[in-house]
Amino acid sequence: MNPSVSLWLSLMRPGDWIVTALGLMLAGVSYPLLWHGGAADRAVVRRDGAVVAELPLNAARRLSVPGPIGATVIETAPGRARVASDPGPRQYCVKQGWLSQAGAIAICAPNHISLSLAGSGSHDSIAY
Amino acid sequence: MTRSPIDGASVLTLAVTPDDHRIARYAAAAIALTVAEAAIPSPLPGVKPGLANIVVLMVLERHGWRDAAWVSLLRVVAGSLLVGQFLAPGFFLSLCGALCSLLVLGVAQGLPRRFFGPVSCSILAAFAHIGGQLLVARLWLVPHDGVFYLVPLFATAALIFGIVNGLVAARLLRQLDSKPDAEGVIA
């Protein structure tokens, strides 16, 4: 073994390995436990602020929602959703593409329709 | 108390013990590391190597918990003054982290030395440090469970820097043991 590596390893006492393993376990279990909450599990479609549909994000499907200037088409796929088409002139909500984070939102203002993703314990952002 | 030759005002002279000199030397080293570390860019605020803890670990091993507590807390106060964080949120995060670390180090002193060295102390203290910081952050700065989303990152950083700092402290301690009069050079 490389002599400098064995020098560093000689500084580890038996209990140090145990503490290292415990720390690794603690860090390991924190990943799924705390990052799972950021994933979205349903898409909420609103017209004029009122919920018109809640779609689970576990299957691919399309939903056409009529608004004042035409129909906005919402498309879902496992874990994500998007506005597939919209009659609005600037297409901002369509250009946002697929949304996958809880709290993400696409607003088709001309047609008064919004698509937002919700999850357990969702946040728009964390600032500090 | 001695009489000052000027205006006859009384002057209080504080006796400076060798202990004070030693703690001041170690604290100066820890503060220097804190300031140097403040210049290192961090991908996430709060994730820092905590190099000053190497000094705290060495003091703990050589001079006991009381001296380590002095060095650690002097480091927090003076370090925050130097980087302009005194009484800012970062100061309280740092202070609470340091207090939790010292508490855990006090308990860890009870572990058998033959099996648990500076690396164990360092890892335990690093986890206690993020625990204390998250406590302040959750209760006061970001009163929302959102702070816990960062726990995996903090825990990973604590583990890595805990091991590295512990190894560096262990190596410096070994060098000091082989050259007992070298202490003045390092601290």
Interface residues (C-beta under 8 A of the other chain):
Chain A: L7 W8 L11 M12 R13 P14 G15 D16 V19 T20 G23 L24 L26 A27 S30 Y31 L34 W35 G37 G38 G121 H123 I126 Y128
Chain B: P45 L111 P112 R114 F115 F116 G117 P118 V119 S120 I123 L124 F127 A137 L141 V142 H144 D145 G146 V147 F148 Y149 L150 V151 P152 A155 T156 A158 L159 G162 I163 G166 L167 A170 R171 R174
